[in-house]
Structure formats: C-alpha cells, structure tokens
Amino acid sequence: MVRKDPIITGVVLEIRKLENIAGLSKHDQLVQGIINAVNDKHLRKGDMLPSVNWLIKELGFARETIAKGYRDLQARGIVESRNRVGLYINDEDTDKQLRVALIIYGFDSFQEVFYKSFRNRLGEDVSIDVFFHHNNIDVFDNIVSTVRGRYGMYVVAPIPHKRTAGILHTLPMEKFLMVDRYEPLDLVFSSVTQEFRKSSYNAFSELQDVIRSYKGMVYYYHPEADTPVEILHAYNKFVRDCKIKSTICWEYVPGSIEPGYVYFTASNMELLQILKDSISKNLRIGKDIGILSHNDDLVKEIICNGITTYSTDFAQMAIKAAEFVLDRRPVKEIIPTVLIRRKSL
C-alpha cells in the first residue's frame, strides 16, 4: 500500500480540486490533477505514483478510469512504468508532445509523400515515431506489441492476413486509425483508406482503346509482395471482359520486353528495369511499348516524358489522417483513385 506521505496527499488534493468543474470527466480530473501536482512541485521526476488500487479506495474512481488516465500520461511521456514495480514521473515537462506511432509498409516514394504531408499537417507539437513492417506479419505483430500503451495515437497500414484483426484488437480503438489498405475488424474504428478492385478496373477500362492498339498486355504480379490481390482480380476481369490478350508474370526477367505490348507493374524497381531495357533495345516508350504503373510520384511525372499511372492521393490521405490525430473525430473515408494519362501509354 502507498503511504499517505506529503507527495501522495498533494496528488489527491490536486485531483479533488477539479471535482466540481462542469464538463470535466473523472478521467480528465485524474490526468489534469496529476499534471497540476507536477506543475505545483508535489511530484518530481522519479517520484512513484499511487497504485490503481489505492486510488480506487481514496477517490472512488473506477479501475478502468484510473488505468486509462495513467496510460494517457504514459503516452505523453510524463509517466513511465519500471519493471512492473510501479509508475513513476518520467518528465516534469507537462507540455510534453503527443506521441504518434505510425506503422507503414516501408519508405517507398508514395509513402514518403504520405509521411511528409502527415508530418507537416501535425506540426511541431506532435512527435511521430515511424515503424516499418515490410508486409511481414511477425514483424507487424512485434511492432504492435512494442508500441502498445506507449503512444497517444496509433496510425496503422495493416497487412491482409488472418492474424491482423487479432493483433489490432489489442490497440485502443479510440486512438487507432487504419490507413492505406482497409482490413475489416469486428470493432468500431476509424479509417482513411483507398479502394483497389473497382478503381483498378475503372482505370484499365478507361485505357482500353489505347491498350487495344497493342498486341497484348503483360502484368507483373508478385504474390509475396504487398501488392493488393484486388488489383489482380480487377486485371483478370478487365482482360476477360474486353478480350485483351494477356500474360501474368511472377517476376520481371531483364531483357524480356518486346515491342507491341503494354507492360503494367506496381514495382518501382521493375519499372526502372523496363525503362533501362527499352533504352538498350531502342524501343520508344508510348510507341513501340506502352507502360502503366500503379501509385504516382514525382519521378513518374518527369521520366521519359511521363509514365501513365493510376493512384490515390497520398497527400490528401495524410492530411485526413492528421486531422483525426488532432481532433479525434471518428472518420470512415475512402480517398478517390485517379487515372493520370501521360505519354508512356
């Protein structure tokens, strides 16, 4: 049991001072009371906080109210847990930044656009730690286990896997935002995502006249990569509906491109290899071969007079995600996908 020493007495007094303030929940009373205790020097860095059980008896608050208040103070870095012994004041700077855990696939060019827009919209008062799962479910599980309870907000690009829902269920849904790819959960949660199947089919269909001017179409699809399987389904439906001669390859073989075909890939490395081979074979982009790429970026806008892409607006997605972090208003939004016609097709 925690003794009623001056430190603890000061903490309780600061919490009770807030009891009659209209609109202030017991959770807010607890959090602000402890912050006030730090500001008034009742608590110093290294001081141990009263246990949850002790506060239940002293204040009459619900266990979850106290536990949630302590978690929020941990997320802000003001409080830390030490070897399961107890909770301690970690920092006397009560204006500590909100900490956000951003969990994404990797740092590809379009995800860099997302990060920069997200960072700029949040401003300097929010701290962001970035984690990459590289579409590996074990890495994803370890990251979520590591960040759980340590952050004020969690912005996560999930993996399509049978274990994903169970992993994400361990995060507090009121502080959780799903971005990029949508994965269903049997909980109420917020999301700002893109859609793949219908948007891919529509993009292919808009291009069908120019695709028909070639002998056929080649799609490089990698099951082990993070390319959504919905794109493969949309592609198969498109070539079937429009009777397009098609080949699906699991990997790009350097030097294998031939004149008269449209080449479609979501891999930037593959795209660069196709461009390199087109130069070595003297094939004119947009004439001898066509190129279509998924996900737009600045490089694709300028190389070879422009690569035709279809892509969601990752900057817009990032801004919507940042707005959720800042105001915590529930959101369920799909960012539109746009076809961008350039000279490669």
Secondary structure, DSSP 4 states (H G I P E B T S, - for coil): -----HHHHHHHHHHHTTTT-TT--HHHHHHHHHHHHHHTTSS-TTPBPPPHHHHHHHH---HHHHHHHHHHHHHTTSEEEETTTEEEE--S-TTPPEEEEEEES---HHHHHHHHHHHHHH-TTEEEEEEE-TT-HHHHHHHHHHHTTT-SEEEE----STTHHHHHTTS-GGGEEEEES----SS--EEEE---HHHHHHHHHHTHHHHHTSSEEEEE--TTSS--HHHHHHHHHHHHHTT--EEEESSPPTT---TTEEEEES-HHHHHHHHHHHHHTTPPBTTTBEEEEES--HHHHHGGG--EEEEE-HHHHHHHHHHHHHH----EEE--EEEE--TT-
